[in-house]
Amino acid sequence: MKEECEMVSLRDTSPFFTERDLSFGDLAGALGVSEGDLAQLNEHIESDNFGNVARLLLNVPTNLFEKVSELELVAPPPGPQSPIQWAEREQERHIREFPGRPSNPEVEKYHRATGGVAPDDVPWCSSFVNWCVEQALGNGKGTESKAALSWRRWGGAARDRQRDQAVRGDIVVFKDTQASGRGHVGFFWSREGNRLLVLGGNQSDSVRISNFSESGGRLQVVSYRALS
């Protein structure tokens, strides 16, 4: 079984939640694979979470599906319907860069939405937003650009949203005041005073919700783009 599992790639897995209070080691044992082999397929999970994998989204090899029912593994709900829902799902999967290791293929899949494969050390905030938009709205619906500022006027005037009208899921675009032509893009989550919570990719090298200053910092908001 060990030799068989070592050849399994992410393409040979499907995501499941476990509703039982299992440790990562217990789950691997019940599936009949080594903890190391299962960890290689779930590198989005921090090792300090191995003590309890309940409600974590796990990649399970397709050839072990017969084990799923007895472990009370459940498939995630049907595909999200909006870009922000796709972003939330990726956040639940704890997608992050692999520092000092081969590039994370989960990040590379975002880059495919902006013109081919690139490693996870290439800035990927715009690739992440493009991927989420394409999953929900269809190919060619994003900017197809790795540049964050490509979203600044995405969709034209009809997509422009005023600051006080921004709602969760809108695309918020920042410019970098210290580097011409550079910036950041993510999904507006909420506002707390002059601070914004933004769900995006390449935030602390991961998919997560981060806190940004709306103005006055190095990154300044230049545009809110409505998705509907």
N, C-alpha and C positions, 0 to 999 in steps of 0.2 A: 504493500500500500504506500509506503514512504516513497519509493521510486516513482510510483504513479503520480503522487501528489506533487512532486518536485517539478513535473513537466506541465502542471496546470498553470495557465495564465489567467489574467483577469477576463479574457474573452471567454473562458470556460467556466465562469461563475455567474451566479445571480444573487441579488441582494435579498436578505431576509432580516426581520427583527426577531429577537428571542424575548418572550414574555416571562421566562423562568429566571430565577435568581441564580445564574450560573457564573462560574469563573471562566476565564478564557481557556485555562487548562482543562477544566471539566468538559467544556464544549468540544475541544479538540479530541479528548479521549472518547467522548460519546460518538463522534463522527468517525473515529478510527484513524485519525491522522496525528502527526506530531504537532505540538504547540508551535514549533518553529515554522513548519510548513504552513499552518493556518495563519500565522503572523505575517508571512511573506505575502499572502493574498489580502491582508487587511492592514497594510502599513499606514492607513489613515487613522488608525486607532493608537492613541498614546499608550505606552507600556504601563503607565500608572493607572490606566482604566481596565487592565486585565483582571483585576479582582472582581469585577462585576460587569458583565456585558449585557445585562437586561436593558432593553429598549435601544441598544446600539444597532445601527445598520451594519450587517456583516456580509462579506462576500463568501458564499458557500459553493464549493465545486459542484457542478451539475451532476457528476457521476455519484454524488452522495445524497441525491434528493430523497431516496427511500428512507433516510434517517430524519427527514424534516418533521414529519407529523409527530413522532415520538418525542422529539425535543421541543415541541410546541413552538416551532419557528413559523412565522407568518410573513407572507409577502407584503411589501409596502403597498399602500393604496394605489389606485390607478394613477397614471402619469399626471403630474400637475397641469393645470390649465393656463397659468399665467407665468411670465418670466420670474416674478418674485417668488412664486411657489417652487419653481425649479431651483432657484438660488437657495431657498430654505432647505430643500432636500439635500443639496450638495453640502450645506453647512452641517446637517445632521450626520453626514458621512465623514466629517472631520478631514476634508481634503486639504492637504498642505504640501509644500515642497519637500523634497528629500535632500536635506543639506549634506554635502559631501558624499552623496551616493548617486547612482544612476537616476536620471530624471523620472519623476512620477508620471506614469502614463495617463493618470486621471487629469493632470494639468495639461498634458499634451493634447488631450481630446478637445480642450477649450481652444487651443491654438489652431486646431483644424478648422474652426469656424472663421478664422481670419487669414486664410491663405497658406495652409500647409503646416506640417509638424514643426514645432520648436521646443527646445528643452524648457524645464520649469524655472530656469534662472533668467529667462527672457520675460520682461514685465508682462503680466497676463491679466490685468484688471479689465481691459477692453475685450480681450478674448473671452473672459468669463461672462461678461454682460452679453456679448454677441451670441455665445453658446446658449445662454438661458433664453434670449429672445428667439433664437432659431427653434429651440425645442418647443416653445409655446406658439409662435406665430408662423414658423416655416422658414426654410432656407431663403437667404437673400433679404430677410426683413430687418437685419441689423445694419451695421456700417461696413462689415467685412474688413475692418482695419484694426490693427493692434494699437493704434494711437488713441489714447483716452479722449483727446480733444476732437476726434472724429464725431463724437456724439453731441458736440456743442449745438449744432443746428439740425440734428437728426429729425427727420419727418417734417421739416419746415415750420412755418408759423403756427400751423394747426396743432403742433405738439408742444408749443411753448406754454410753460406753466409759471405763474407768478409765485414768488416766495411764499406768501401767506396762503396759497392754494395747494401747495404740495401735499400729496397723499402717499401713504405707504405703497411702495412699488414703483413710484416714479423714478426715472433715471436722473441722478444728480451728477453734474460734471464740474470738476475742479480744474483750475489752471495752477501750475507751479510758478510762483512769482519770481523764483530764482533760476529757472531753467526754461528758456523760451521754447515754446512748442510742446512742452511736456505737461502732464497733469495726472488726474486720477478720475475714475468713473465707477459708480456703484449704484445700488438701489436705495432710495430714501426709505428709512425705517421710521424715525420719529425725530422731533426737535425738543431740546431741553434748553430754554433760553436761547443763547446764540451758539449752542452746540448741536451738532447733528449726529444722529446715530445712522450709520450707513452699513448695509449688508453688501459685501463685495468680495471679489477675489484679489489675491496678492495683498491682503491686509495682514501685516505681520506674517507674511509668507504663507497665508492660509485663506480659506473661505470662512469669514467670520463677520460679526457685527462690531464695528469700531467707532470710536468717538472722534469727531472732527470739529474744528472751529469753522463757523460759517464765513467768517471774515477775520482778517488780522493776523492769521498764521501764514505759513509758507504756501499752503494750499488755500485757494479762495474759490468759492462757488461762482461759476459763470453762467450756469444754465440748469433749469429743471425741465425734463422732457416727459410729457404725459404719455402713458401707454394706452390710454383709452379716452 
